[in-house]
Amino acid sequence: MDKSTQNEIITFKVDETIKNAMKGIANRSDFIRSAILTALNNTCPLCHGSGILTPHQHKHWEEFTRHHPLVDCDQCKAGHFTCEFSHQEHHKEE
């Protein structure tokens, strides 16, 4: 296997609660990989999961939200942004 395709081993500590919760998982490595990939795919594209915007990002965010209010979907109740300039509905007829 060439060096560019080798897997890297990463270890981390967990508390007793997580250790006990994972006891019944057959392949913990696959579970952890999947959980990490899911978390990375659902990370905020602005703050990258930090929860903090830079002053410049905040300025752009304020401008964006002026015309894109956060609303709850009438059907699924999920919060999402809408565009004041668009008349498209969030859900198509199912």
C-alpha positions in Angstrom: 0.0 0.0 0.0 1.5 3.3 -1.0 1.7 6.1 1.7 -1.0 8.2 0.1 -3.6 5.5 0.6 -2.6 4.3 4.1 -5.1 4.7 6.9 -4.1 6.8 9.9 -4.9 5.6 13.4 -6.5 8.3 15.6 -7.3 7.5 19.2 -9.3 9.5 21.7 -10.5 9.1 25.3 -14.2 8.7 26.2 -15.9 8.9 29.5 -17.6 6.0 31.3 -21.1 6.8 29.9 -19.9 6.6 26.3 -17.8 3.5 27.0 -20.9 1.7 28.4 -23.2 2.9 25.6 -20.8 1.5 23.0 -20.4 -1.9 24.6 -23.1 -3.5 22.4 -21.8 -2.1 19.1 -20.3 -4.9 17.1 -17.9 -2.8 15.0 -17.1 0.3 17.0 -14.6 1.6 14.5 -17.2 1.6 11.7 -19.7 3.2 14.0 -17.3 6.0 15.0 -16.2 6.6 11.4 -19.8 6.8 10.3 -20.7 9.2 13.2 -17.8 11.5 12.4 -18.6 11.6 8.7 -22.2 12.4 9.5 -21.2 15.1 11.8 -18.8 16.6 9.3 -21.5 16.5 6.6 -23.9 18.4 8.9 -21.5 21.1 10.0 -22.4 24.7 9.5 -20.8 26.0 6.3 -20.1 29.4 7.8 -18.6 28.6 11.2 -17.5 25.1 10.5 -19.0 23.9 13.7 -17.4 26.4 16.0 -20.6 28.3 16.6 -18.8 31.6 16.2 -18.7 33.9 13.1 -15.9 36.3 12.4 -16.9 40.0 12.3 -16.8 39.9 8.5 -18.9 36.7 8.4 -21.4 38.3 10.8 -21.7 41.4 8.6 -22.5 39.2 5.6 -24.9 37.0 7.7 -26.8 40.1 8.8 -27.2 41.2 5.2 -28.3 37.7 4.1 -30.9 37.3 6.9 -32.5 40.7 6.0 -34.1 39.0 3.0 -34.0 35.4 4.1 -36.0 34.9 7.3 -35.8 31.7 9.3 -39.2 30.0 9.3 -40.7 26.7 10.4 -42.0 24.5 7.6 -45.8 24.0 7.9 -45.5 20.3 7.0 -42.4 19.0 8.8 -41.8 21.8 11.3 -38.1 21.9 10.4 -36.5 25.4 10.5 -35.3 26.7 7.1 -34.5 29.9 5.4 -36.8 31.4 2.8 -36.1 34.0 0.2 -38.3 37.1 0.1 -37.7 37.3 -3.6 -38.8 33.7 -4.3 -42.4 32.4 -4.4 -41.3 28.7 -4.6 -42.7 26.4 -1.9 -40.3 24.4 0.3 -42.2 21.1 -0.2 -43.5 19.9 -3.5 -46.7 17.9 -3.6 -45.9 14.4 -2.4 
